[in-house]
Amino acid sequence: MAASFLKKARKPLITIITIMIVGMPLWMWLAWRFTQNKQLIVAIVDKTVLNTQDQEHISLNWVLTHERFTKNKAELYDRKHDYFGFFPAPNEKFSIKGLERFNDKQLQQLSTAADAVYFTDAYGIYRNEWYARGNIAERSGIIYGGMSDEDLYFLTQMKAQHKLIITEFNCLGSPTRESARDEFARQFGIHWTGWIGRYFGSLDTNVNHELPPWLIHNYKNQHNGRWPFTKAGIAFVHNDDRVVILEDQTQLIDPLPHIIAIQEGKQHYGLPGSIKYSFWFDVIQADTSFTHSLASFAIDANETGKKELAAAGIPTGFPAITTHINNDYRFFYFSADFCDNPIGMGTSYFKGIQYLQFLLYNSRDPEERVSFFWKVYRPLVTRILYDYRNQQ
């Protein structure tokens, strides 16, 4: 009799489950749509917008949209328009609307109006990239980029007014002037060592055609024309063009850099204990007298690799997420391209989508970067924004 009852009940149960699954996206969208707006005025600075689809600040806009942080009482942020920096247009035209167009008084007014500032990328736009002539991977003259005096003045004004400041790679590296780096270090305790690095799934020039030609050229110039690499590895590049290559099994035990979080990073910011990072990063030193690190990069080098790094002055561990949180101001520096992730805005309109994140990436691919967005960037930046808003 029990079996007969279960048989009769099974069909409507399956129907209910099917309706729930099919209707889930609608319910998730409705839940997002009727979430209350939260006004938070964020000055977004992005100088590296090569086109309207591939913007360096898309990850930030995803978080702002998903959490319904708005630029006024009603309007969500528009990732194509609501930022300061380089604005692409058709037919190789562009406009520049950076902080450089404001005088000191106007920057003071902006710092009073804004709740937060986020420098997502100051690397800029170069002629080969923009005008599509020659090899875009080669270095060429700059059109616009680097942290300017106006940028720094605005940051100091935001600091003086106890606002939230978020910065990340590449704000300190080339083409930012050394004097600007020195002032940034004086204000925020972040010192760039001159080194940047990146993981490459293959260092074989016959296989990986995304290896920058300038990287190969500089290494060969410094090593009698040799480029002996065929496996995965990490390339370190100094501002003076020095190159250090560590290859899997030769100098590296694990070719992927990892970001290792401390307890505070895991408990308060939702960071994983360890996660791979396969894109550009910079090697910094943080002044521990007024900053501390929530997470650090770890390079898993063998003894040979450690000796090569030591000879170049590169540590095997260095800050990845550095912060200063006090009553005076809130500051974060991310030592990598945290905001540059290959995601789309579509998923930002569904409340609770993070619980389905495992469907959105293949964690077995060493070079995929989508998992970094879901496991690190989304929880980290969401918590930072809510912490700041709640303490106002």
C-alpha positions, -999 to 999 in steps of 0.1 A, spaced: 0 0 0 29 24 8 45 16 -26 12 24 -43 10 57 -25 46 67 -34 39 58 -70 9 81 -71 27 109 -53 58 107 -74 44 123 -106 31 155 -89 63 158 -69 84 155 -100 62 182 -116 66 205 -87 104 201 -87 105 207 -125 85 239 -122 108 251 -94 139 244 -115 125 259 -147 112 289 -128 143 294 -107 159 321 -130 126 341 -129 124 339 -91 161 349 -88 156 378 -112 125 390 -93 143 387 -60 171 409 -74 147 433 -91 129 440 -58 160 443 -37 162 478 -22 185 502 -39 215 515 -19 230 548 -30 268 547 -29 287 572 -50 319 555 -64 344 574 -85 357 547 -109 389 555 -127 399 533 -157 425 544 -182 427 511 -201 393 508 -219 403 494 -253 367 487 -264 332 489 -249 329 451 -244 362 443 -227 364 469 -199 388 466 -171 362 476 -145 335 451 -154 340 431 -122 333 461 -101 302 470 -121 290 434 -116 292 438 -78 276 472 -79 247 460 -101 242 427 -83 240 444 -48 220 473 -63 244 500 -53 233 530 -72 249 563 -83 218 582 -71 185 571 -55 173 552 -86 200 547 -113 223 517 -115 259 523 -127 264 521 -165 298 505 -171 301 522 -205 298 557 -192 301 560 -154 338 562 -150 368 586 -154 394 577 -181 396 566 -217 364 564 -237 367 545 -270 346 554 -301 342 540 -336 367 545 -364 397 549 -341 383 579 -324 383 584 -286 377 609 -259 396 613 -226 376 623 -196 400 617 -167 405 636 -134 432 656 -153 405 680 -166 397 692 -131 414 718 -110 422 715 -73 389 731 -62 369 708 -85 387 677 -72 380 689 -36 343 691 -45 343 657 -61 360 642 -30 332 657 -9 305 643 -31 320 608 -35 317 580 -10 345 559 -25 371 558 -53 383 527 -71 414 529 -94 408 498 -115 436 503 -140 460 532 -149 481 513 -175 466 532 -203 462 529 -241 491 525 -265 493 534 -302 498 499 -315 467 487 -296 445 516 -306 454 521 -342 458 484 -350 490 489 -368 519 466 -362 519 440 -335 496 449 -306 518 428 -282 548 450 -289 555 482 -269 547 515 -285 541 551 -277 514 559 -251 482 578 -259 470 581 -223 478 564 -190 497 564 -158 487 579 -124 487 617 -127 492 645 -102 454 651 -103 448 615 -95 471 616 -65 456 649 -53 421 634 -55 433 603 -35 448 625 -8 416 645 -6 396 613 -2 420 602 25 416 635 43 378 631 43 380 596 57 366 580 25 370 545 11 400 541 -13 405 510 -35 435 507 -58 451 479 -77 476 468 -103 484 486 -126 484 519 -108 521 521 -98 539 503 -127 548 518 -160 538 544 -173 533 560 -139 561 584 -131 585 576 -103 576 608 -84 540 597 -84 549 563 -70 570 579 -43 541 601 -32 517 571 -33 541 552 -11 543 581 13 505 584 15 496 548 17 526 527 25 528 507 -7 562 505 -24 565 489 -58 597 469 -62 598 475 -100 588 439 -107 556 425 -123 549 389 -132 525 366 -149 519 328 -152 520 313 -187 505 279 -194 532 274 -220 565 292 -225 570 275 -258 571 302 -285 559 276 -311 528 268 -290 519 300 -271 515 329 -295 503 352 -267 538 355 -253 547 392 -256 574 396 -282 591 423 -261 594 397 -232 611 372 -255 633 398 -271 645 412 -237 653 378 -223 673 368 -253 693 400 -252 702 392 -216 710 355 -222 730 352 -254 700 348 -277 687 318 -258 650 310 -250 652 274 -237 616 271 -223 589 247 -233 568 241 -202 545 263 -181 561 289 -159 562 324 -145 578 354 -162 590 383 -140 597 416 -157 615 446 -141 608 483 -150 644 484 -163 636 455 -188 654 428 -168 636 394 -172 636 364 -149 619 332 -161 610 303 -138 599 271 -155 579 242 -142 600 213 -129 632 233 -136 628 261 -110 592 256 -99 575 228 -79 541 243 -88 541 266 -118 510 285 -107 513 314 -82 488 311 -53 471 337 -31 471 326 5 447 343 29 452 349 67 424 341 91 409 376 89 407 374 52 389 340 54 365 348 82 356 384 75 360 388 37 351 352 26 384 345 10 395 309 3 425 297 22 444 293 -11 436 299 -47 456 300 -80 462 332 -98 471 330 -135 472 367 -147 494 398 -142 505 408 -107 530 432 -92 556 426 -65 552 452 -37 565 459 -2 540 472 23 548 494 52 536 474 82 536 504 105 502 514 90 491 486 67 486 449 70 481 421 44 449 401 43 465 377 18 499 371 1 512 357 -31 532 325 -28 557 313 -55 564 276 -50 600 275 -62 625 248 -57 660 255 -44 672 265 -79 643 288 -84 647 304 -49 683 312 -57 674 329 -90 647 349 -73 670 359 -45 697 370 -70 671 393 -86 658 406 -53 624 389 -58 608 373 -27 589 340 -29 561 356 -9 547 392 -11 514 410 -3 484 403 -25 457 422 -6 469 451 16 447 473 38 445 501 63 412 503 82 408 528 109 387 558 119 408 581 97 403 563 63 398 529 46 424 519 20 429 487 0 456 478 -26 452 447 -47 485 436 -61 471 421 -93 445 426 -121 417 418 -96 390 437 -115 399 422 -149 380 389 -152 364 373 -182 328 376 -170 296 390 -184 270 413 -167 242 389 -174 246 369 -142 246 401 -120 208 403 -124 200 371 -104 200 372 -67 217 341 -52 236 333 -84 268 327 -63 253 295 -51 254 282 -87 289 295 -94 302 259 -98 283 257 -131 301 288 -145 337 277 -147 360 247 -151 383 248 -121 406 221 -136 418 245 -162 449 261 -147 445 293 -168 408 300 -162 402 332 -142 364 330 -137 367 311 -104 389 340 -91 360 363 -96 335 341 -78 358 330 -50 378 361 -43 367 393 -60 330 391 -55 330 383 -18 360 406 -11 346 437 -28 311 431 -16 322 430 20 344 461 16 315 481 2 290 469 28 315 475 57 320 511 45 284 518 40 274 504 73 300 525 92 289 558 77 
